[in-house]
Amino acid sequence: MATMESLIGLVNRIQRACTVLGDHGGEGMSLWEALPSVAVVGGQSSGKSSVLESVVGRDFLPRGSGIVTRRPLVLQLHKIEGGKSEYAEFLHAPKKRFTDFAAVRKEIADETERITGKSKQISNIPIHLSIYSPNVVNLTLIDLPGLTKVAVEGQPESIVEDIENMVRTYVEKPNCIILAISPANQDIATSDAIKLAREVDPSGERTFGVLTKLDLMDKGTNATDVLEGRAYRLQHPWVGIVNRSQADINKNVDMIAARRKEREYFETSPEYGHLASKMGAEYLAKLLSKHLETVIRQRIPSIIALINKTIDELNAELDRIGRPIAVDSGAQLYTILELCRAFDRVFKEHLDGGRPGGDRIYGVFDHQLPAALKKLPFDRHLSLKNVQKIVSEADGYQPHLIAPEQGYRRLIDGSISYFKGPAEASVDAVHFILKELVRKSIAETEELKRFPTLQSDIAAAANEALERFRDESRRTVLRLVDMESSYLTVEFFRKIHLEGEKNTNSNSNASGPNADRFADYHFRKIGSNVNAYIGMVCDTMKNSIPKAVVYCQVREAKRSLLNQFYAQVGRREKERLGAMLDEDPQLMEKRAAIAKRLELYKSARDEIDSVAWK
């Protein structure tokens, strides 16, 4: 089995790594919270600072009246091999080692004032301090602001509640061990620390009681009822502490001498002599360390389960935002092509109906084109007056003998030319829809979201291709219109000619006013014949324009939207490929942070496995 020092030391290292990475929670419990630590709780002037300094064996905490601890101090003790000099490090100054503990005290005060100012305000932003010494046991202690009952001058009225709420946020956590500090010269029933501990830990499983200032009790009184568990029973034994006197502090008596003096006090005390082996700061540190090791062992299965769950979540998040890109050009080219294919799949889903948008193209052919064809001005073009004018102009100085063929042709050509407008409008409408689908497809391609440069490149290449398809489609539909003008349907006009002969024979004797009426009838008939022919052409256009547009634009967009882009990418140098895969800096930072957390959790799991079950 692993030694107590190695297991707790491992937990200390993991907690410190969590702190460096800012892994203090979010949704659910963080690894930092899952690992047990000891929260030091007590009222103001209860002797909390003296207990901590006795455990550490160094005089390093700021002192004074009122609220001295105004920010939580997360104190991690790391036992190092004998012979090495002890030192301290702050998380906010990681490259600086403190060997002078008076400088540590000043740094705590300065760092407190950096957040709270010189006022008596408090802050829940912790200070993280690590002390490496051969004279400590591996332990994580959290020194919290002292509980108080009234606000003093310079403090807001809410200070009492604010401090209690801050302390509660630590001691309510199920993996927090509570070190409840109470002065022996006050009634234990009035102890703020015990009262709060009882509320958050009613069973007492997580609470250790510490009685300070035993040497300051009135003569003739003692605290054996408390220390022996009769006055207030806890599941764990009470520990008595004798703090350094103010005179010792003023004389700068070192903590090692103070520990020795404390041992002598208990060993020679008639009231506490029988408890001497279980009293004092040294015993308290060992007791906490041993209990912490027991708790860690009990929590190992749940800690490992939390770590595995978090590793799975971090891997899933990395998969979602994308893994780091390889640096060689072959891998980069492969990645770019895969991302393009992912976009192409989404784009085709829009066209084929898997995603919305493609139906709008059908709407162009089913609604917009027929509506545009209906609005063409054939009534004006084929009016009696215009027909008469065009037919007369077509004959020149020689009037037609049988049928005005040139007049018919000019009327039909003029009518068919109107189809160019709706044809080109259909091409442009489908082009606009395809461009919009490209934009939507890029936005909906999850794999592309991390590469804004590549998104722009794909958008530019796709839109350039769509422009080419539009130009070809426009040429094709205009050819269809010109084809209708270049060759008229013979059978249609043969029928008109036969009908025309019958009408001519029946009206051959027309003269005078009847002759004018015959002429009007004749021109109306021409207009009617042309209108009928144009109606036939319109039905043809209504079917052929959509076919041409789909063939030239939609079909080509599905088949070869990025073909030219693929060819261009294949010829690019490594540097240009890398530039295309330039990611959003925020996303890169997020991935780096996730990768660091993932590395931390994997390392923690491996270390816990290797240390805990040796």
C-alpha positions in Angstrom: 0.0 0.0 0.0 1.1 3.6 -0.6 2.4 5.6 2.3 0.3 8.3 3.9 2.7 10.9 2.8 2.8 9.8 -0.8 -1.0 9.6 -1.2 -1.7 13.0 0.4 1.2 14.5 -1.4 -0.3 13.3 -4.6 -3.6 14.9 -3.7 -1.8 18.2 -2.9 -0.1 18.1 -6.3 -3.4 17.4 -8.1 -5.2 20.1 -6.3 -2.4 22.6 -7.1 -2.6 21.6 -10.8 -6.4 22.0 -10.7 -5.9 25.5 -9.3 -3.4 26.4 -11.9 -5.8 25.4 -14.7 -8.7 27.0 -13.0 -10.5 23.7 -12.6 -12.8 24.7 -9.7 -16.1 23.4 -11.0 -18.7 24.5 -13.5 -21.5 22.0 -13.8 -21.2 19.2 -11.3 -18.3 18.6 -8.9 -14.8 19.5 -10.0 -11.8 17.3 -9.2 -10.6 20.0 -6.7 -13.8 19.6 -4.8 -13.8 15.8 -5.0 -10.3 15.7 -3.3 -10.6 16.2 0.5 -9.1 19.3 2.2 -9.3 20.8 5.7 -11.2 24.1 6.3 -10.2 26.0 9.4 -13.2 27.7 10.9 -13.4 29.8 14.0 -14.6 33.1 15.4 -12.4 36.2 15.4 -9.5 36.0 17.9 -10.2 32.3 18.4 -6.6 31.5 17.7 -7.0 30.2 14.2 -3.8 31.9 13.0 -1.8 30.5 15.9 -3.1 26.9 15.2 -2.1 27.2 11.5 1.4 28.6 12.4 1.9 25.8 14.9 1.0 23.2 12.3 3.3 24.7 9.8 6.0 25.5 12.3 6.5 29.0 11.0 5.4 32.5 11.8 3.9 33.6 8.5 0.4 34.9 8.9 -0.6 38.6 9.2 -1.7 39.6 12.7 -3.8 42.4 14.2 -7.2 43.2 15.6 -10.6 42.8 13.9 -10.8 40.9 10.6 -7.2 40.0 9.6 -8.0 37.1 7.3 -10.1 38.9 4.6 -9.6 36.4 1.8 -9.6 32.6 2.0 -6.0 31.3 2.2 -5.6 27.8 0.6 -2.4 26.5 2.3 -0.8 23.4 0.8 1.9 21.8 2.9 4.4 19.6 1.1 6.8 17.5 3.1 10.3 17.4 1.6 13.3 15.3 2.4 15.3 16.3 5.4 18.3 18.5 4.7 16.6 20.6 2.1 15.8 24.2 2.9 12.2 25.1 3.3 10.5 27.7 1.1 7.1 29.0 0.0 5.5 29.8 -3.3 2.3 31.7 -4.2 0.2 30.8 -7.2 0.0 34.4 -8.2 3.8 34.6 -8.3 4.8 31.1 -9.5 8.4 31.9 -10.4 9.3 33.5 -7.1 10.5 31.4 -4.1 10.1 32.9 -0.6 12.6 31.7 2.0 12.0 34.6 4.4 8.6 33.9 6.0 8.3 37.5 7.1 8.2 38.3 3.4 5.5 35.6 3.1 3.4 37.5 5.7 3.9 40.7 3.8 2.9 39.1 0.5 -0.3 37.8 2.0 -1.2 41.2 3.3 -0.3 42.9 0.0 -2.2 40.4 -2.1 -5.2 40.8 0.2 -5.2 44.5 -0.2 -4.8 44.1 -4.0 -8.3 42.8 -4.2 -10.0 44.3 -1.1 -8.0 47.6 -0.8 -7.0 48.9 2.6 -10.6 48.7 3.8 -12.0 46.0 6.0 -13.9 44.5 3.1 -13.7 40.7 2.4 -13.3 38.8 -0.9 -14.1 35.2 -1.7 -11.2 35.1 -4.2 -8.6 32.8 -2.5 -4.9 33.2 -2.1 -3.0 30.0 -2.9 0.2 29.4 -0.9 2.4 26.3 -0.9 5.0 25.6 1.8 7.7 23.0 1.2 9.4 22.0 4.4 10.8 18.9 6.2 8.9 20.0 9.3 5.4 19.6 8.0 3.1 16.7 7.0 1.4 16.7 3.6 -1.9 18.5 4.1 -4.2 21.1 2.5 -5.6 23.6 4.9 -8.0 26.5 4.0 -7.9 29.4 6.4 -11.2 31.3 6.3 -12.2 34.7 7.6 -13.1 34.6 11.3 -16.9 34.4 12.1 -18.2 37.6 13.7 -21.4 38.7 15.4 -21.3 42.5 14.7 -19.9 44.8 12.0 -17.3 47.3 13.2 -16.6 50.8 11.7 -15.6 50.6 8.1 -17.5 47.4 7.5 -20.9 47.0 5.7 -23.8 45.8 7.8 -23.9 42.6 5.8 -20.4 41.6 6.8 -21.6 39.1 9.4 -23.8 37.3 6.8 -21.2 37.7 4.1 -18.5 35.9 6.1 -20.8 33.1 7.2 -22.0 32.6 3.6 -18.3 32.5 2.4 -17.4 29.9 5.1 -20.5 27.8 4.3 -19.5 27.5 0.6 -16.4 25.6 1.8 -17.7 23.6 4.7 -20.9 22.4 3.1 -19.0 20.4 0.5 -19.1 16.7 1.4 -15.4 16.2 1.0 -14.4 19.1 3.3 -13.0 18.3 6.7 -14.0 20.9 9.3 -11.4 22.1 11.8 -13.6 23.9 14.3 -11.5 26.3 16.5 -12.9 27.4 19.8 -11.1 29.2 22.6 -11.1 27.4 26.0 -11.8 30.5 27.9 -15.3 30.8 26.4 -18.3 28.6 26.9 -18.3 25.9 24.2 -22.0 26.3 23.8 -21.4 29.8 22.3 -18.8 28.7 19.9 -19.5 30.0 16.4 -17.4 27.3 14.8 -19.2 24.4 16.6 -22.6 26.0 15.8 -21.8 26.2 12.1 -20.2 22.7 12.0 -23.3 21.2 13.7 -25.5 22.7 10.9 -23.5 21.5 7.9 -22.3 18.2 9.5 -24.9 17.1 12.0 -23.5 13.6 12.3 -20.0 15.1 13.2 -18.3 12.7 10.7 -16.3 15.6 9.1 -15.7 17.8 12.2 -12.5 18.0 14.3 -12.8 20.1 17.4 -9.7 22.2 18.5 -9.6 24.0 21.9 -7.2 26.9 22.0 -5.9 29.1 24.8 -6.0 26.4 27.5 -3.3 28.3 29.4 -5.4 31.4 29.6 -8.3 29.8 31.5 -9.2 31.2 34.9 -7.4 29.5 37.8 -9.3 26.6 39.2 -11.0 25.8 35.9 -10.0 23.4 33.1 -11.4 22.1 29.8 -11.2 18.3 30.5 -15.0 17.9 30.1 -14.6 19.3 26.5 -11.4 17.5 25.7 -12.7 14.2 26.9 -15.9 14.6 25.0 -18.4 15.0 27.9 -19.4 18.6 27.3 -19.8 18.3 23.6 -19.2 14.9 21.9 -17.7 14.6 18.4 -17.0 11.5 16.5 -13.3 12.5 16.4 -11.3 13.4 19.6 -10.9 17.0 20.6 -7.4 18.4 20.5 -6.0 21.0 22.9 -3.6 23.7 21.7 -1.5 26.1 23.7 -0.8 29.2 21.6 2.2 31.3 21.8 1.9 34.2 24.2 2.0 37.7 22.9 5.3 38.1 24.7 6.7 35.1 22.7 5.4 36.7 19.5 6.9 40.0 20.4 10.3 38.3 21.2 10.0 36.4 17.8 10.3 33.0 19.6 10.5 30.5 16.8 7.7 27.9 16.3 10.0 24.9 16.9 10.7 26.3 20.4 7.0 27.1 20.8 6.1 23.5 20.0 8.6 22.3 22.6 7.1 24.6 25.2 3.6 23.4 24.3 4.7 19.7 24.8 6.2 20.6 28.2 2.9 22.4 29.2 0.8 19.3 28.6 3.3 16.8 30.0 3.6 18.8 33.3 0.0 19.8 33.6 -1.9 18.1 36.4 -5.2 18.6 34.5 -4.1 17.5 31.1 -1.1 15.2 31.7 -3.1 12.1 31.1 -4.0 13.5 27.6 -0.6 14.9 26.8 0.1 12.3 24.0 -3.0 13.5 22.2 -2.6 17.2 22.6 -0.7 19.9 20.8 -0.2 21.2 17.2 2.2 18.4 16.2 -0.4 15.8 17.2 -3.2 17.7 15.5 -1.2 17.8 12.2 -0.5 14.1 12.3 -4.1 13.3 13.3 -5.5 15.4 10.4 -3.0 13.9 7.9 -3.9 10.4 9.0 -7.6 11.1 8.8 -7.2 12.7 5.4 -5.4 9.7 4.1 -8.3 7.5 5.3 -10.8 9.7 3.7 -8.9 9.7 0.4 -8.7 5.9 0.4 -12.5 5.8 1.0 -13.1 8.3 -1.8 -10.7 6.7 -4.4 -13.5 4.8 -6.2 -15.7 7.9 -6.5 -12.7 10.1 -7.4 -11.7 7.7 -10.2 -15.3 7.5 -11.4 -15.5 11.3 -11.5 -12.1 11.5 -13.3 -13.3 8.9 -15.9 -16.5 10.8 -16.4 -14.7 14.1 -16.8 -12.2 12.5 -19.3 -15.1 11.2 -21.4 -16.7 14.7 -21.3 -13.5 16.4 -22.3 -12.8 14.0 -25.1 -16.3 14.5 -26.4 -15.8 18.3 -26.2 -12.5 18.0 -28.1 -14.3 15.9 -30.8 -17.0 18.5 -31.0 -14.7 21.4 -31.6 -12.0 19.4 -33.4 -8.7 17.9 -32.6 -5.4 19.7 -33.3 -4.4 19.8 -37.0 -1.3 17.9 -38.2 1.6 20.1 -39.4 2.7 18.1 -42.5 1.2 19.2 -45.9 -0.2 15.8 -46.8 -2.3 15.7 -43.6 -3.3 19.3 -44.0 -4.5 18.7 -47.6 -6.4 15.7 -46.5 -8.1 17.7 -43.7 -9.1 20.5 -46.1 -10.6 18.0 -48.6 -12.5 16.2 -45.8 -13.9 19.5 -44.6 -14.9 20.4 -48.1 -16.7 17.1 -48.4 -18.5 17.7 -45.2 -19.7 21.0 -46.5 -20.7 19.4 -49.8 -22.8 16.8 -48.0 -24.7 19.5 -46.1 -25.2 21.4 -49.4 -26.6 18.4 -51.2 -28.9 17.6 -48.3 -30.4 21.1 -48.8 -30.9 20.5 -52.5 -32.2 16.9 -52.2 -34.6 17.6 -49.3 -32.7 16.3 -46.3 -32.6 20.0 -45.1 -34.9 22.9 -45.9 -34.1 25.2 -48.8 -34.1 23.2 -52.0 -37.9 23.4 -52.2 -37.6 27.1 -53.0 -36.1 26.2 -56.4 -39.3 24.3 -57.2 -41.2 27.4 -56.1 -39.4 29.4 -58.8 -40.6 27.1 -61.5 -44.1 26.4 -60.1 -45.0 30.0 -59.1 -42.6 32.7 -60.2 -42.1 31.6 -63.8 -45.8 31.0 -64.6 -46.7 34.3 -63.0 -44.1 36.2 -65.0 -45.2 34.5 -68.2 -48.8 35.5 -67.6 -47.8 39.2 -67.2 -46.1 39.4 -70.6 -47.7 42.2 -72.7 -49.1 40.0 -75.6 -52.4 41.9 -75.6 -50.7 45.1 -76.4 -48.3 43.6 -78.9 -51.1 41.8 -80.8 -53.7 44.6 -80.7 -55.5 45.3 -84.0 -53.6 48.6 -84.5 -50.2 47.0 -83.8 -50.9 44.0 -86.0 -52.0 46.2 -88.9 -48.9 48.4 -88.5 -46.4 45.5 -88.4 -48.1 43.5 -91.2 -48.2 46.6 -93.5 -44.6 47.5 -92.7 -43.5 43.9 -93.5 -44.9 44.1 -97.1 -43.2 47.3 -98.0 -44.5 48.8 -101.3 -45.7 45.4 -102.6 -48.8 44.2 -100.7 -49.0 40.5 -100.0 -50.9 38.4 -102.4 -52.2 35.5 -100.3 -51.0 35.5 -96.7 -48.7 38.1 -94.9 -45.9 35.6 -94.0 -43.4 38.2 -93.2 -46.0 40.0 -91.0 -46.6 36.7 -89.2 -42.9 36.2 -88.7 -42.3 39.7 -87.3 -45.3 39.4 -85.0 -44.1 36.0 -83.7 -40.4 37.1 -83.4 -41.5 40.2 -81.4 -43.8 38.1 -79.1 -41.2 35.4 -78.5 -38.6 38.0 -77.5 -40.7 38.8 -74.5 -39.8 35.3 -73.1 -36.2 36.3 -72.5 -37.2 38.4 -69.4 -38.9 35.5 -67.4 -36.2 33.1 -68.6 -33.3 35.3 -67.3 -35.3 36.1 -64.1 -35.6 32.3 -63.4 -31.9 31.9 -63.8 -31.2 34.7 -61.4 -33.8 33.5 -58.8 -32.2 30.0 -58.7 -28.7 31.5 -58.6 -29.8 33.6 -55.5 -31.2 30.5 -53.8 -28.1 28.5 -54.5 -25.9 31.2 -53.0 -28.0 31.4 -49.9 -27.8 27.6 -49.6 -24.0 27.8 -49.8 -24.0 30.3 -47.0 -26.3 28.2 -44.8 -24.4 25.0 -45.6 -21.1 26.6 -44.5 -22.8 27.8 -41.2 -24.3 24.4 -40.6 -21.1 22.4 -41.2 -19.9 21.8 -37.7 -16.4 20.7 -38.8 -15.9 24.1 -40.5 -16.8 26.3 -37.6 -13.2 26.3 -36.2 -11.7 27.5 -39.5 -12.9 31.0 -40.5 -10.3 31.3 -43.3 -11.3 28.1 -44.9 -15.0 29.0 -44.6 -14.2 32.2 -46.6 -12.2 30.3 -49.2 -15.0 27.7 -49.7 -17.6 30.4 -49.9 -15.6 32.4 -52.5 -14.9 29.2 -54.6 -18.6 28.1 -54.4 -19.9 31.5 -55.4 -17.4 31.8 -58.3 -18.6 28.4 -59.5 -22.3 29.4 -59.2 -21.5 32.5 -61.3 -20.2 30.3 -64.0 -23.2 28.0 -63.8 -25.5 31.1 -64.0 -23.7 32.4 -67.1 -24.1 29.0 -68.9 -27.7 28.7 -67.8 -28.5 32.2 -69.1 -26.9 31.4 -72.5 -28.9 28.2 -72.6 -32.3 29.6 -71.8 -31.7 32.5 -74.3 -30.8 29.9 -76.9 -34.1 28.2 -76.2 -36.0 31.4 -76.9 -33.9 32.0 -80.0 -34.6 28.5 -81.2 -38.3 29.1 -81.0 -37.9 32.1 -83.3 -35.6 30.4 -85.7 -37.9 27.6 -86.7 -41.7 28.0 -86.6 -43.9 24.9 -86.3 -45.1 24.3 -89.9 -48.1 22.1 -89.1 -49.6 24.9 -87.0 -49.6 27.4 -89.9 -50.8 24.9 -92.5 -54.0 24.5 -90.5 -54.2 28.3 -90.3 -53.8 28.5 -94.1 -56.6 26.0 -94.9 -59.0 27.8 -92.5 -58.0 31.1 -94.1 -58.9 29.9 -97.6 -62.4 28.9 -96.5 -63.0 32.3 -94.9 -61.6 34.1 -98.0 -64.0 32.3 -100.3 -67.0 33.0 -98.2 -66.2 36.7 -98.1 -64.9 37.2 -101.7 -67.7 39.5 -102.8 -67.1 42.0 -100.0 -67.1 45.6 -101.1 -67.6 49.1 -99.7 -68.0 49.2 -95.9 -67.9 45.5 -95.9 -64.4 45.7 -97.3 -63.2 47.6 -94.2 -64.9 45.2 -91.9 -63.2 42.4 -93.8 -59.8 44.1 -93.4 -60.4 44.5 -89.6 -61.5 40.8 -89.3 -58.4 39.8 -91.3 -56.0 41.6 -89.0 -57.8 40.3 -85.9 -57.5 36.8 -87.3 -53.8 37.3 -87.8 -53.5 38.5 -84.2 -55.5 35.6 -82.9 -53.5 33.1 -84.9 -50.2 34.5 -83.6 -51.6 34.6 -80.0 -52.5 30.9 -80.3 -49.1 30.1 -81.6 -47.4 32.1 -78.8 -49.6 30.2 -76.3 -48.2 27.0 -77.6 -44.7 28.3 -77.3 -45.4 29.6 -73.8 -46.4 26.0 -72.7 -43.1 24.8 -74.2 -41.1 27.5 -72.4 -42.8 26.7 -69.1 -41.3 23.2 -69.3 -38.0 23.8 -71.1 -36.7 26.8 -69.0 -36.8 24.8 -65.7 -35.1 21.9 -67.4 -32.3 24.1 -68.7 -31.9 25.9 -65.4 -31.8 22.6 -63.4 -29.4 21.1 -65.9 -27.0 24.1 -66.0 -27.2 25.3 -62.4 -28.6 22.8 -59.9 -27.2 19.7 -61.5 -23.8 21.3 -61.9 -23.8 22.6 -58.3 -24.4 19.1 -57.1 -21.8 17.6 -59.3 -18.9 20.0 -59.5 -19.4 23.0 -57.1 -15.8 22.8 -55.7 -14.0 21.0 -58.5 -11.9 23.9 -59.5 -11.2 24.6 -55.8 -10.0 21.1 -55.3 -7.6 21.5 -58.2 -6.3 24.8 -56.8 -5.8 23.4 -53.3 -3.8 20.5 -54.6 -1.3 22.8 -56.1 -0.8 25.0 -53.0 2.3 25.0 -50.9 2.4 23.9 -47.2 2.4 27.5 -45.9 -0.7 28.4 -47.9 -2.4 25.2 -46.7 -1.6 26.1 -43.1 -3.0 29.6 -43.6 -6.3 28.1 -44.8 -6.5 26.1 -41.6 -6.0 29.2 -39.5 -8.4 28.8 -36.6 -10.3 31.2 -34.5 -7.9 32.3 -31.6 -10.6 31.9 -29.0 -11.3 28.3 -30.2 -7.6 27.5 -30.1 -7.4 28.8 -26.5 -10.4 26.8 -25.6 -8.9 23.6 -27.1 -5.6 24.2 -25.4 -7.4 24.7 -22.0 -9.4 21.5 -22.6 -6.3 19.6 -23.6 -4.5 20.7 -20.5 -7.4 19.7 -18.3 -7.5 16.3 -20.1 -3.8 15.8 -19.5 -4.3 16.7 -15.8 -7.2 14.2 -15.4 -5.4 11.4 -17.2 -2.2 12.0 -15.2 -4.2 12.2 -11.9 -6.0 8.9 -12.7 -2.7 7.2 -13.5 -1.0 8.6 -10.4 -3.8 7.7 -8.1 -3.9 4.2 -9.5 -0.2 3.7 -9.2 0.1 5.2 -5.7 -3.1 4.1 -4.0 -2.8 0.4 -4.7 0.9 -0.2 -4.3 
